Each structure stands twice: as C-alpha cells, then as structure tokens.
Amino acid sequence: MTGPGGAAPLRIGNASGFYGDRFEAVREMLTGGPLDVLTGDYLAELTMLILGRDRLKDPRLGYAKTFLRQMEEGLGLAVERGVKIVTNAGGLHPAGLADAVRELGARVGVPVRVAHVEGDDLVGRGWGEGVLTANAYVGGAGIAECLRAGADVVVTGRVTDAALVSGPAAAHFGWAADDHDRLAGAVVAGHVLECGTQATGGNYAFFGELGDVRRPGFPLAEIHSDGSAVITKHPGTGGAVTTGTVTAQLLYETAGARYPGPDVTARLDTVRLTEDGPDRVRIDGVRGEAPPATLKVGLTRMGGWRNEVVFVLTGLDIEAKARLVRGQLEEALERAGRRPREVSWSLARTDHQDAGVQEEASALLRLVVRDPDPEAVGRAVSGAAIELALASYPGFHVTAPPGKGAPYGVFEAAYAAAEDVRQVAVLPDGERVRIPPAPGVAGELPAVSAELPEPLPAGPTRRAPLGLVAGARSGDKGGSANVGVWARTDRAWRWLAHALTVSRFRQLLPEVEKLAVRREVLPHLRALNFTVDGLLGEGVASQARFDPQAKALGEWLRSRHVEIPEELL
C-alpha cells in the first residue's frame, strides 16, 4: 500500500501511554503485525517527580526501569523484525538508560545501535528554591538525527509526547523544519497515539457500543509523506478504532485550537477525520504554523507533607455526625497547638435511604491536611483521629488506619527561550550533534475564530443527561483541567455548540464556578474544548481534589441533566 505522493507509509506503533502501562504491550506490538517504528511514552508530570526522587537516592537512576525489563525480550524481537525503538523512558538520565540498553544487548547477544537525546534537563538554572526537576519539552529533531545516523534504539528525556512520532516521520520522509503542515499532521497522529489504548476504546464515553473492550489493542499510525495518517491497530486485537475514539483522544489534555509544540504549532481546528474501513480512521487536512519561540519547562518541587483520614458515616443523621466529628477533631488540633497549615473537609453523600447493603447506607467524610512540617500532619492528626474511636458519632470507623503522612510534590510550568536550550543528539558512534531550535514566532498569535453552526429550530425538549447526546474526555495540565465535549451528529452539534456555553458549563459543574474557564470551538470535530484554570491546585502530585487528574470531570459533566431537544433523544 502506498500513500499520497507514491511513498509507502511509515507504520509507527505505541506500546506505552504511561510509566506502569501494560507490560506485555511491547511484545504484543512487535509480534501482532508489521511495524517500522515502535514508540513508548513513559513520562508524565507526576512521573518526573517520581524519577527525581529516584535520582536523589541513586544518581545512576532517573529513568523508567520498566522499559529495560521489557527490552529483555523486546530488543531481540525488534532487531529480528527490523523495527526501530523510540522512547522517552530515559526520563532524567537518557545516557544512563542508553548505556543500560547497550549492556543488555551485549548480554543477550543482540547487536544494537543505540543513540540518545539530551539537553532538556535545566535543573540548576535559577528556577528558585527547592526545584527537584526542571525539564524543557523539546521536539523531534534530535530523534530524527539519531535515526538518520542508523540508530536501532533512540532514548530521550523530556521530549513532547508527540515528538516520538513526528521525529521518526521527519527522518523517514526528509521533511524540513518549515514543512509545517506535514509536521503538524504527524504531531496530531502522535497526540492520538501517545496515550496508548485511549485511542482504541480505553476510557471511551460510549464504550458499550464498541464490542469487547476488556483488553484493547495498542494503536498504530500509518504516516504518509504529506503528513496525513491512518490510525488503526493490529488485526485481532481488542477494542476498536472509530472516529469517536480518535476524536476523544484528540481532545485529551489540549487547551484550544492551537496545539503549540517545539517543532510546529498544529491547528486542531483544521483536523478532519473520516472512516477508512474497519478499525481505520484517516486524519488529514491538518494545517501547521511556526512554533513559539519559547519552550515549556516542567518544574517539580517537594511541596510538603500530606495526610488523609476518611471517616465512614452510616445510616441516619449524616450531616449531624459529620459536624460532630469535624468539631471534635478541629478542637483537638487547636488544643495540641499543631494545626496544619491547610485543613480541608469534604462530605460525599454516597448513602442511600433504607439501603439493603451497609456500604450503600454510608457516606464518606474526608479530611486532608498539608504542612511543610511532617510532624504537623503525622501523629498530631492521626492520633487525634484515633482517640475519637470510642468518643464520637455512633458507628465510628475509618476506611484505613491513619498513617504518619507522606511527602507530596508540586508541578509548575515555566518557559525558556528555545535558543537557550541545548538539545544534543548523541549518535550510535558517540558523536554529539547540536540540534538547533526550529525558527519560532515571538509574542501572542491572533485568536482563532470559528463560525458556529446554525442553531436547531425551537422544538419540544426533555430533561435528560447530557451524555445521551455528547461524549467527553477530560484530563490535567499542571493545575488546570480540560474537558473536551463532542457531538456525534450534525444536528446534535448544532444544538451543543449553542447550548453548552461557558455560563452553562459553570452551572453544571459548580466546583468550577469561581475559576477561569475558556471555551474553544473545533467545528470539524463537532467539539468544544473547555479549559479550567486552577481546579487541580498545584498539580496531580499535590492531590488537591478527589479526582486529582480530572480524569472523570468529563463523565461528571455528561451525567448532569439538561433540557435536550426531543428529536436528538
């Protein structure tokens, strides 16, 4: 099969969406069908904090150790099948992981040419006190340089997730730095692949319509020379690839019509999706613009110490029981003179009247405390809670014995001039090649405007869950959350685009009522994207709310009842 321009497509697969994903996925992808490149994304904001703590214990660490174990079998399979491996599992120590892969190859008798990309680590450059990790999100040009030099395995640090796809595509097709449309197409395909099985039915709003999603296959992209792509999966694997599953992943953790990256800014408002056969979705029409002149830098710090106690309140008088134990514990902390800096309470009314199961008769009262001093959240809190066991509300018990507290981290996004970040490709023969930044655009770009469709004519409505006619996917970006919402028919889009305003969004999700909310329109996807600033506090590691990564925020929105035109139901 050849693509546009006559060149055969480049088949790029994914075998990891996060550090801890399905261990067998590398073998499954290498043995399940033809591939040219296999990628693995192991890094997230929380992962960088975990790797930073590993590095404190042992300077030789700082990379995803799981990847090395996967290569014990996968390396031989990849070399045997001629598949290149590209991964960001190098984390904070890509050179260390590259050396470990070489040693593994020698030990198992698999000759392998290993290269790595470094220069993203900016710790120690004056980011303030307490910074544990500081890493610039660099692009795919370093990966491309390594592959052009004949590398079989390319290990990187904190490249953008999509660079794992755009780098190999640029190397294979010979794209230049100003081939913005082609690069943008590959970045969009990379964004679809980066979270693994989320593109094949995992975490999908309408999962009940896809058939067997108990073990979705991992996705792959057939990239063409013009930057268009087909998203698919190996034959016989679980899950499904549909315009819906691809739309959902396109909306995941994005902030608007422009998707800025170090190589190119992809215009998500130009993306077009079409079915291309069973489990095949074509992506084309993607336009690209020059990237920003700055690179995002992810900073992590240790934020302090955190503890949590969850009281179980059962049966009658739930509110009164909550008031009693809350008052008792607050007084105990005041008497001890060790009240933590932050004390927050939340009551989840999970109880049902006249319940036939005890758990269904119970509500959960959650206490979360934070303080720079571990003593202030340790025995001072857990002791006070346990001492109430025989002296508080009837039926007193907790979900788990209170502990001594644990450290938590903070994520912050900063920015650095791209020219100040010295990305270097270290080739298989040891040669070090400086990778210049792509020419960027300084300053704010004009806002993207999109025309709304004609509204539906007025007609009878019925109050029902929004999710009957709209899908959603949500996620985190530092302390902000995004919720992408899409309609599945043109008529539903004509209603959704006018009905789900920022004001209505705030009403449906009262937690965001006082926060900054932005709405972007993506008409070709029949989608709206909402960004909520500050909902997640100081990022996922700080666990600022019940759902610390906002993974289920979209499903909460879909469960809310609104007046929906009867014709759509």
C-alpha positions as a printed NumPy array, in Angstrom:
array([[  0.   ,   0.   ,   0.   ],
       [  1.333,   3.42 ,  -0.941],
       [  0.157,   6.758,   0.283],
       [ -0.136,  10.232,  -1.234],
       [  2.912,  11.044,  -3.333],
       [  3.635,   7.369,  -4.03 ],
       [  5.781,   6.712,  -0.948],
       [  4.934,   3.775,   1.271],
       [  3.522,   4.869,   4.628],
       [  5.61 ,   4.67 ,   7.783],
       [  3.921,   2.39 ,  10.325],
       [  4.51 ,   3.713,  13.85 ],
       [  3.06 ,   1.888,  16.842],
       [  2.737,   2.711,  20.516],
       [  3.356,   0.292,  23.387],
       [  3.094,   2.551,  26.451],
       [  0.962,   5.514,  27.452],
       [  2.462,   5.975,  30.93 ],
       [  5.006,   4.533,  33.352],
       [  3.198,   1.398,  34.506],
       [  1.197,   0.612,  31.371],
       [  0.618,  -2.964,  30.173],
       [  3.97 ,  -4.74 ,  30.413],
       [  3.231,  -7.201,  27.591],
       [  2.388,  -4.443,  25.097],
       [  5.907,  -4.32 ,  23.623],
       [  5.774,  -7.996,  22.715],
       [  2.162,  -7.707,  21.521],
       [  3.001,  -4.847,  19.175],
       [  6.178,  -6.442,  17.824],
       [  4.531,  -9.781,  17.099],
       [  0.994,  -8.661,  16.164],
       [  1.68 ,  -7.269,  12.702],
       [  4.085,  -5.231,  10.563],
       [  5.7  ,  -2.133,  12.08 ],
       [  8.566,   0.181,  11.16 ],
       [  8.864,   2.041,  14.471],
       [  7.637,   1.216,  17.966],
       [  7.326,   4.072,  20.455],
       [  6.744,   4.169,  24.185],
       [  5.665,   7.159,  26.258],
       [  6.664,   6.744,  29.915],
       [  6.701,  10.333,  31.139],
       [  4.056,  12.479,  32.778],
       [  4.199,  15.373,  35.207],
       [  3.879,  13.009,  38.158],
       [  6.455,  10.623,  36.672],
       [  9.111,  13.332,  36.573],
       [  8.656,  13.811,  40.313],
       [  8.952,  10.054,  40.9  ],
       [ 12.113,   9.866,  38.802],
       [ 13.516,  12.906,  40.591],
       [ 13.134,  11.149,  43.923],
       [ 14.784,   8.044,  42.442],
       [ 17.733,  10.172,  41.34 ],
       [ 18.117,  11.617,  44.827],
       [ 18.55 ,   8.09 ,  46.174],
       [ 20.939,   6.986,  43.407],
       [ 22.411,   9.334,  40.731],
       [ 22.597,   6.359,  38.36 ],
       [ 18.799,   6.164,  38.268],
       [ 16.231,   8.608,  36.935],
       [ 14.918,   6.519,  34.023],
       [ 11.935,   4.177,  33.622],
       [ 13.256,   0.813,  34.756],
       [ 10.209,  -0.997,  33.343],
       [ 11.365,  -0.256,  29.792],
       [ 14.664,  -2.028,  30.376],
       [ 12.826,  -5.141,  31.589],
       [ 10.569,  -5.03 ,  28.541],
       [ 13.64 ,  -4.93 ,  26.303],
       [ 14.946,  -8.22 ,  27.705],
       [ 12.569,  -9.882,  25.27 ],
       [ 11.628,  -6.95 ,  23.045],
       [ 15.103,  -5.995,  21.881],
       [ 15.681,  -9.271,  20.056],
       [ 12.186,  -9.214,  18.562],
       [ 12.662,  -5.653,  17.299],
       [ 16.037,  -6.339,  15.681],
       [ 14.741,  -9.565,  14.14 ],
       [ 11.79 ,  -7.716,  12.574],
       [ 13.692,  -4.55 ,  11.623],
       [ 11.653,  -2.327,  13.942],
       [ 13.213,   0.833,  15.368],
       [ 12.509,   1.591,  19.048],
       [ 11.947,   5.224,  20.094],
       [ 11.121,   6.04 ,  23.719],
       [ 11.247,   8.842,  26.262],
       [ 11.871,   6.285,  29.022],
       [ 15.263,   7.954,  29.565],
       [ 13.495,  10.464,  31.79 ],
       [ 16.122,  12.363,  33.767],
       [ 19.016,  10.142,  32.685],
       [ 18.76 ,   9.192,  28.994],
       [ 22.5  ,   8.5  ,  28.74 ],
       [ 22.228,   6.037,  31.618],
       [ 19.356,   4.157,  30.005],
       [ 21.14 ,   4.135,  26.634],
       [ 24.177,   2.539,  28.299],
       [ 21.928,   0.013,  30.023],
       [ 20.329,  -0.945,  26.684],
       [ 23.781,  -1.465,  25.156],
       [ 24.781,  -3.66 ,  28.086],
       [ 21.545,  -5.611,  27.745],
       [ 22.146,  -6.128,  24.024],
       [ 25.626,  -7.472,  24.701],
       [ 24.339,  -9.747,  27.458],
       [ 21.544, -11.306,  25.375],
       [ 23.595, -11.441,  22.177],
       [ 21.636,  -8.854,  20.181],
       [ 23.902,  -6.344,  18.378],
       [ 22.127,  -2.997,  18.603],
       [ 22.994,   0.586,  17.74 ],
       [ 21.77 ,   2.875,  20.499],
       [ 21.568,   6.681,  20.435],
       [ 20.096,   9.152,  22.842],
       [ 18.882,  12.741,  23.024],
       [ 19.787,  15.029,  25.908],
       [ 19.844,  18.693,  26.831],
       [ 16.302,  19.042,  28.144],
       [ 17.465,  18.938,  31.79 ],
       [ 17.597,  22.542,  33.021],
       [ 17.789,  21.972,  36.768],
       [ 20.091,  24.461,  38.477],
       [ 19.289,  27.335,  36.139],
       [ 17.792,  29.641,  38.713],
       [ 14.233,  28.39 ,  38.978],
       [ 14.062,  29.184,  42.685],
       [ 14.463,  27.134,  45.816],
       [ 13.516,  23.513,  46.149],
       [ 13.3  ,  22.595,  42.466],
       [ 13.766,  18.858,  42.129],
       [ 13.455,  18.572,  38.343],
       [ 13.371,  21.154,  35.533],
       [ 12.963,  19.826,  32.022],
       [ 12.238,  21.576,  28.751],
       [  9.788,  19.931,  26.378],
       [ 11.965,  19.566,  23.27 ],
       [ 10.88 ,  18.36 ,  19.851],
       [ 11.54 ,  15.511,  17.491],
       [ 14.544,  16.882,  15.582],
       [ 17.033,  15.131,  17.853],
       [ 15.232,  11.814,  17.369],
       [ 15.333,  12.342,  13.601],
       [ 19.087,  12.982,  13.709],
       [ 19.655,   9.733,  15.644],
       [ 17.57 ,   7.685,  13.224],
       [ 19.3  ,   9.178,  10.195],
       [ 22.578,   8.054,  11.761],
       [ 21.366,   4.454,  11.788],
       [ 20.192,   4.039,  15.387],
       [ 18.118,   0.961,  16.175],
       [ 17.061,   2.346,  19.571],
       [ 16.637,   6.028,  20.424],
       [ 16.286,   7.004,  24.075],
       [ 15.21 ,  10.521,  25.03 ],
       [ 14.457,  12.578,  28.074],
       [ 11.565,  15.036,  28.241],
       [ 10.587,  15.408,  24.61 ],
       [  6.959,  16.199,  23.868],
       [  4.834,  13.078,  23.686],
       [  4.03 ,  13.678,  20.008],
       [  7.748,  14.046,  19.136],
       [  8.064,  10.266,  19.426],
       [  6.055,  10.129,  16.177],
       [  6.972,  13.376,  14.423],
       [ 10.714,  12.72 ,  14.815],
       [ 10.692,   9.332,  13.046],
       [  8.339,  10.679,  10.358],
       [ 10.609,  13.663,   9.649],
       [ 13.628,  11.356,   9.387],
       [ 11.863,   8.883,   7.105],
       [ 10.352,  11.393,   4.689],
       [ 13.114,  14.007,   4.828],
       [ 10.867,  16.828,   5.992],
       [ 12.461,  20.205,   6.637],
       [ 11.914,  22.341,   9.729],
       [  9.497,  24.585,   7.805],
       [  7.333,  21.739,   6.457],
       [  4.758,  22.901,   8.94 ],
       [  1.682,  21.185,   7.532],
       [  3.406,  17.79 ,   7.278],
       [  4.928,  18.101,  10.739],
       [  1.579,  19.195,  12.164],
       [ -0.099,  16.13 ,  10.675],
       [  2.471,  13.877,  12.341],
       [  2.11 ,  15.744,  15.642],
       [ -1.649,  15.187,  15.571],
       [ -1.116,  11.492,  14.852],
       [  1.416,  11.413,  17.69 ],
       [ -1.082,  13.003,  20.042],
       [ -3.588,  10.276,  19.171],
       [ -1.028,   7.517,  19.82 ],
       [  0.653,   8.915,  22.924],
       [ -1.861,   7.582,  25.455],
       [ -1.916,   4.065,  24.091],
       [ -5.269,   2.328,  24.329],
       [ -7.214,   5.542,  24.864],
       [ -7.253,   5.638,  21.038],
       [ -8.695,   2.132,  20.755],
       [-11.596,   2.258,  23.174],
       [ -9.968,   2.732,  26.561],
       [-11.643,   5.343,  28.79 ],
       [-14.173,   5.98 ,  25.999],
       [-17.501,   7.626,  26.771],
       [-19.544,   5.232,  24.609],
       [-17.568,   2.088,  25.455],
       [-20.708,  -0.028,  25.431],
       [-21.   ,   0.412,  21.659],
       [-17.52 ,  -0.881,  20.776],
       [-17.862,  -4.58 ,  21.477],
       [-15.156,  -6.25 ,  23.572],
       [-13.045,  -3.549,  25.254],
       [-11.737,  -5.689,  28.115],
       [ -8.229,  -5.695,  26.614],
       [ -7.939,  -3.059,  23.878],
       [ -5.083,  -3.386,  21.43 ],
       [ -2.485,  -0.636,  21.281],
       [ -2.752,   1.794,  18.355],
       [ -0.543,   2.455,  15.378],
       [ -0.438,   5.164,  12.735],
       [  0.313,   4.809,   9.057],
       [  2.024,   8.138,   8.36 ],
       [  2.117,   9.34 ,   4.751],
       [  4.629,  11.647,   3.092],
       [  2.165,  14.55 ,   3.023],
       [  1.622,  14.324,   6.807],
       [ -1.758,  12.63 ,   6.634],
       [ -2.201,   9.447,   8.621],
       [ -4.475,   6.489,   9.254],
       [ -4.972,   5.399,  12.845],
       [ -5.5  ,   1.651,  13.214],
       [ -4.436,  -1.352,  15.308],
       [ -3.125,  -4.859,  14.736],
       [ -5.691,  -7.387,  13.432],
       [ -7.439,  -9.481,  16.046],
       [ -6.711,  -7.195,  18.987],
       [ -9.43 ,  -5.931,  21.304],
       [-11.151,  -2.579,  21.334],
       [-11.903,  -0.521,  18.246],
       [-10.66 ,   2.456,  16.255],
       [-13.508,   4.776,  15.266],
       [-13.895,   8.459,  14.562],
       [-15.294,   8.661,  18.086],
       [-12.303,   7.062,  19.812],
       [ -9.903,   9.222,  17.781],
       [-11.924,  12.375,  18.467],
       [-11.886,  11.638,  22.183],
       [ -8.109,  11.31 ,  22.243],
       [ -7.618,  14.424,  20.109],
       [ -9.493,  16.394,  22.757],
       [ -7.469,  14.951,  25.633],
       [ -5.266,  17.419,  27.543],
       [ -5.423,  20.144,  24.919],
       [ -6.096,  23.794,  25.521],
       [ -7.593,  25.098,  22.308],
       [ -7.478,  25.312,  18.551],
       [ -3.719,  25.849,  18.524],
       [ -1.624,  22.957,  19.835],
       [  1.824,  24.544,  20.26 ],
       [  4.95 ,  22.418,  20.29 ],
       [  8.69 ,  22.885,  19.827],
       [  8.657,  21.778,  16.158],
       [  5.343,  23.167,  14.957],
       [  2.02 ,  24.557,  16.125],
       [ -0.717,  22.214,  14.95 ],
       [ -4.12 ,  23.706,  14.212],
       [ -6.641,  21.317,  15.746],
       [ -9.467,  23.303,  14.188],
       [ -8.315,  22.053,  10.759],
       [ -8.248,  18.332,  11.61 ],
       [-10.598,  16.188,   9.536],
       [-11.467,  12.595,  10.397],
       [-13.013,  10.034,   8.043],
       [-13.655,   6.311,   8.348],
       [-11.218,   4.378,   6.129],
       [-12.524,   0.861,   6.715],
       [-12.966,  -1.283,   9.824],
       [-10.743,  -0.019,  12.651],
       [ -9.213,   2.603,  10.364],
       [ -9.634,   6.373,  10.706],
       [ -7.924,   8.789,   8.337],
       [ -6.584,  12.11 ,   9.621],
       [ -5.945,  14.795,   7.029],
       [ -6.287,  18.496,   6.329],
       [ -4.092,  19.438,   9.284],
       [ -2.5  ,  22.839,   8.963],
       [  0.632,  23.872,  10.805],
       [  2.192,  27.145,  11.866],
       [  5.637,  28.059,  13.124],
       [  6.231,  27.028,  16.745],
       [  6.544,  29.503,  19.616],
       [  9.995,  30.962,  20.274],
       [  9.839,  29.596,  23.817],
       [  9.77 ,  26.074,  25.194],
       [  7.617,  24.916,  28.067],
       [  9.66 ,  23.82 ,  31.095],
       [  8.133,  21.461,  33.649],
       [  9.306,  22.167,  37.206],
       [  8.681,  19.857,  40.138],
       [  9.256,  20.605,  43.812],
       [  8.544,  18.832,  47.03 ],
       [  5.534,  20.731,  48.319],
       [  5.495,  19.474,  51.88 ],
       [  3.725,  16.7  ,  53.75 ],
       [  0.177,  15.417,  53.407],
       [ -2.123,  13.141,  55.394],
       [ -5.665,  11.942,  54.928],
       [ -8.371,  10.372,  57.091],
       [-11.69 ,   9.167,  55.682],
       [-14.459,   8.766,  58.261],
       [-17.374,   6.47 ,  57.392],
       [-20.766,   7.837,  58.436],
       [-23.608,   5.305,  58.295],
       [-27.379,   5.489,  58.436],
       [-29.312,   8.389,  59.933],
       [-28.248,  11.951,  60.772],
       [-25.296,  12.024,  58.348],
       [-24.891,  15.807,  58.437],
       [-25.048,  15.924,  62.241],
       [-22.486,  13.112,  62.55 ],
       [-20.166,  14.984,  60.198],
       [-20.499,  18.18 ,  62.256],
       [-19.748,  16.293,  65.466],
       [-16.532,  14.581,  64.388],
       [-15.312,  17.613,  62.488],
       [-15.759,  19.803,  65.536],
       [-14.07 ,  17.245,  67.779],
       [-11.023,  16.924,  65.57 ],
       [-10.656,  20.658,  64.989],
       [-10.737,  21.243,  68.766],
       [ -8.148,  18.512,  69.328],
       [ -5.787,  20.117,  66.828],
       [ -6.227,  23.53 ,  68.441],
       [ -5.532,  22.108,  71.926],
       [ -2.376,  20.431,  70.66 ],
       [ -1.195,  23.692,  69.095],
       [ -0.218,  21.805,  65.922],
       [ -2.958,  22.717,  63.442],
       [ -1.603,  22.041,  59.935],
       [ -1.271,  24.929,  57.517],
       [ -4.02 ,  23.533,  55.267],
       [ -7.032,  21.637,  56.596],
       [ -9.82 ,  20.696,  54.196],
       [-13.003,  18.665,  54.72 ],
       [-15.357,  17.189,  52.12 ],
       [-18.508,  15.141,  52.625],
       [-19.5  ,  12.712,  49.844],
       [-23.144,  11.743,  50.249],
       [-22.816,   8.235,  48.857],
       [-25.518,   6.99 ,  51.25 ],
       [-28.955,   5.756,  50.204],
       [-32.105,   5.654,  52.322],
       [-33.337,   2.261,  53.549],
       [-30.289,   0.567,  51.993],
       [-30.161,  -3.212,  51.795],
       [-26.329,  -3.179,  51.874],
       [-24.437,  -1.436,  54.686],
       [-21.936,   0.178,  52.348],
       [-24.816,   1.754,  50.434],
       [-26.063,   3.285,  53.686],
       [-22.739,   5.056,  54.26 ],
       [-21.285,   8.474,  53.401],
       [-17.613,   9.432,  53.404],
       [-16.196,  12.423,  55.281],
       [-12.678,  13.112,  54.009],
       [-10.103,  15.127,  55.955],
       [ -6.959,  16.218,  54.088],
       [ -4.152,  18.131,  55.788],
       [ -0.934,  19.656,  54.417],
       [  2.033,  21.302,  56.086],
       [  5.771,  21.848,  55.481],
       [  6.451,  20.039,  58.775],
       [  5.853,  16.262,  58.721],
       [  5.109,  16.303,  62.454],
       [  2.174,  18.652,  61.932],
       [  0.386,  16.164,  59.666],
       [  1.599,  12.959,  61.295],
       [  0.872,  11.841,  64.829],
       [ -0.786,  15.172,  65.625],
       [ -3.552,  14.317,  63.146],
       [ -3.678,  10.524,  63.141],
       [ -3.536,  10.362,  66.938],
       [ -6.331,  12.879,  67.302],
       [ -8.491,  10.886,  64.869],
       [ -7.926,   7.511,  66.532],
       [ -8.547,   8.884,  70.027],
       [-12.122,   9.624,  68.913],
       [-12.84 ,   5.977,  68.121],
       [-14.952,   5.414,  71.251],
       [-15.945,   9.018,  71.843],
       [-17.646,  10.293,  68.712],
       [-20.608,   9.516,  66.454],
       [-22.377,   6.13 ,  66.539],
       [-20.854,   3.604,  64.168],
       [-17.473,   5.375,  64.147],
       [-14.909,   3.815,  61.816],
       [-12.463,   4.912,  59.109],
       [-11.6  ,   3.408,  55.734],
       [ -7.959,   2.771,  56.733],
       [ -5.829,   3.375,  59.811],
       [ -4.382,   6.907,  59.654],
       [ -0.673,   6.972,  58.901],
       [  2.196,   9.317,  59.589],
       [  1.72 ,  11.299,  56.383],
       [  3.647,  11.303,  53.142],
       [  5.52 ,  13.871,  51.068],
       [  3.736,  15.423,  48.117],
       [  5.009,  17.24 ,  45.081],
       [  4.138,  20.368,  43.164],
       [  4.222,  20.848,  39.397],
       [  4.712,  24.253,  37.778],
       [  5.037,  25.243,  34.129],
       [  7.692,  27.817,  33.239],
       [  9.143,  28.904,  29.904],
       [ 12.604,  29.293,  28.426],
       [ 13.826,  30.741,  25.139],
       [ 14.238,  27.873,  22.688],
       [ 17.704,  29.13 ,  21.743],
       [ 18.812,  28.749,  25.39 ],
       [ 18.063,  25.007,  25.432],
       [ 20.968,  22.996,  24.005],
       [ 19.363,  19.854,  22.639],
       [ 22.025,  17.33 ,  21.641],
       [ 21.746,  14.077,  19.707],
       [ 24.35 ,  11.561,  20.833],
       [ 24.713,   9.221,  17.846],
       [ 25.473,   5.484,  17.982],
       [ 29.177,   6.12 ,  17.369],
       [ 29.293,   8.667,  20.208],
       [ 29.32 ,  11.778,  18.011],
       [ 27.477,  14.672,  19.62 ],
       [ 25.352,  16.789,  17.286],
       [ 23.826,  20.064,  18.461],
       [ 20.181,  20.34 ,  17.359],
       [ 19.22 ,  23.945,  16.613],
       [ 15.721,  25.035,  17.591],
       [ 13.095,  25.408,  14.905],
       [ 12.559,  29.049,  13.884],
       [  9.843,  30.27 ,  16.215],
       [  7.319,  33.06 ,  16.441],
       [  7.574,  35.506,  19.324],
       [  4.567,  37.007,  21.067],
       [  0.89 ,  36.182,  21.127],
       [ -0.74 ,  34.882,  17.964],
       [ -4.15 ,  36.229,  16.978],
       [ -7.067,  34.333,  18.441],
       [ -8.636,  31.635,  16.306],
       [-12.251,  32.345,  15.474],
       [-14.683,  29.68 ,  14.375],
       [-18.164,  30.123,  12.996],
       [-20.881,  28.386,  14.945],
       [-23.378,  26.236,  13.059],
       [-26.966,  27.303,  12.588],
       [-28.884,  26.58 ,  15.796],
       [-31.579,  23.933,  15.733],
       [-35.136,  25.252,  15.278],
       [-37.075,  25.527,  18.527],
       [-38.997,  22.415,  19.459],
       [-40.04 ,  20.225,  22.379],
       [-37.313,  19.297,  24.856],
       [-36.886,  16.73 ,  27.586],
       [-34.677,  16.872,  30.671],
       [-32.037,  14.151,  30.367],
       [-28.293,  13.529,  30.904],
       [-26.053,  15.47 ,  28.546],
       [-24.119,  12.239,  27.91 ],
       [-27.001,  10.748,  25.927],
       [-26.055,  13.004,  23.019],
       [-22.459,  14.081,  23.738],
       [-19.178,  12.402,  24.536],
       [-16.468,  13.887,  26.72 ],
       [-12.899,  13.301,  27.777],
       [-11.   ,  15.242,  30.419],
       [ -7.527,  15.419,  31.895],
       [ -4.901,  17.544,  33.597],
       [ -2.247,  20.054,  32.598],
       [ -0.463,  21.162,  35.737],
       [ -3.041,  22.855,  37.936],
       [ -5.522,  23.236,  35.09 ],
       [ -8.032,  20.766,  33.716],
       [ -9.513,  20.41 ,  30.275],
       [-12.824,  18.931,  29.193],
       [-13.398,  18.164,  25.531],
       [-17.034,  17.613,  24.571],
       [-18.154,  16.398,  21.166],
       [-21.39 ,  15.665,  19.34 ],
       [-21.81 ,  12.624,  17.124],
       [-24.219,  14.044,  14.543],
       [-24.501,  17.345,  12.744],
       [-27.864,  18.118,  14.33 ],
       [-26.565,  17.361,  17.802],
       [-23.626,  19.67 ,  17.064],
       [-25.996,  22.453,  16.037],
       [-27.598,  22.154,  19.47 ],
       [-24.435,  21.583,  21.557],
       [-22.475,  24.498,  20.105],
       [-25.134,  26.945,  21.295],
       [-26.364,  25.193,  24.444],
       [-23.071,  24.449,  26.214],
       [-21.763,  27.939,  26.844],
       [-19.201,  28.846,  29.487],
       [-22.018,  30.032,  31.71 ],
       [-23.908,  26.752,  31.342],
       [-20.689,  24.78 ,  31.897],
       [-20.184,  26.598,  35.2  ],
       [-23.74 ,  25.873,  36.278],
       [-23.403,  22.179,  35.515],
       [-20.075,  21.87 ,  37.354],
       [-20.397,  24.055,  40.466],
       [-16.806,  23.273,  41.523],
       [-15.547,  25.459,  38.658],
       [-17.975,  28.326,  39.242],
       [-15.362,  30.766,  40.571],
       [-12.469,  29.652,  38.35 ],
       [-11.336,  30.96 ,  34.972],
       [-12.943,  28.934,  32.176],
       [-12.155,  29.261,  28.454],
       [-14.114,  27.69 ,  25.591],
       [-12.708,  26.879,  22.149],
       [-14.712,  25.672,  19.151],
       [-13.383,  22.881,  16.897],
       [-16.052,  22.663,  14.197],
       [-14.561,  19.875,  12.056],
       [-14.553,  17.638,  15.128],
       [-18.016,  18.905,  16.191],
       [-16.356,  19.636,  19.508],
       [-15.958,  22.206,  22.262],
       [-12.904,  22.339,  24.483],
       [-13.105,  23.877,  27.957],
       [-10.014,  24.755,  29.988],
       [-10.454,  25.304,  33.728],
       [ -7.546,  27.088,  35.393],
       [ -6.66 ,  26.238,  38.988],
       [ -9.041,  23.333,  39.523],
       [ -6.188,  20.944,  40.379],
       [ -4.284,  23.237,  42.731],
       [ -0.557,  22.688,  42.311],
       [ -0.891,  19.681,  40.03 ],
       [ -1.642,  15.976,  40.273],
       [  1.063,  15.209,  42.837],
       [ -0.486,  17.64 ,  45.316],
       [ -3.789,  15.672,  45.194],
       [ -5.835,  18.815,  45.606],
       [ -9.201,  17.147,  44.938],
       [-10.982,  13.805,  44.984],
       [-10.154,  13.271,  41.283],
       [ -6.628,  14.753,  41.262],
       [ -6.06 ,  14.434,  37.493],
       [ -9.605,  15.43 ,  36.446],
       [ -9.908,  12.104,  34.612],
       [-13.611,  11.825,  35.415],
       [-14.546,  15.507,  35.148],
       [-15.986,  14.905,  31.69 ],
       [-18.061,  11.973,  32.893],
       [-19.465,  14.109,  35.698],
       [-20.454,  16.69 ,  33.076],
       [-22.104,  14.005,  30.933],
       [-24.14 ,  12.833,  33.916],
       [-25.683,  16.265,  34.507],
       [-29.26 ,  16.76 ,  33.328],
       [-30.132,  19.463,  30.797],
       [-33.033,  20.278,  28.508],
       [-32.294,  18.385,  25.27 ],
       [-34.352,  18.598,  22.065],
       [-36.538,  15.514,  21.859],
       [-35.507,  14.869,  18.263],
       [-31.945,  14.188,  19.485],
       [-33.143,  11.667,  22.051]])
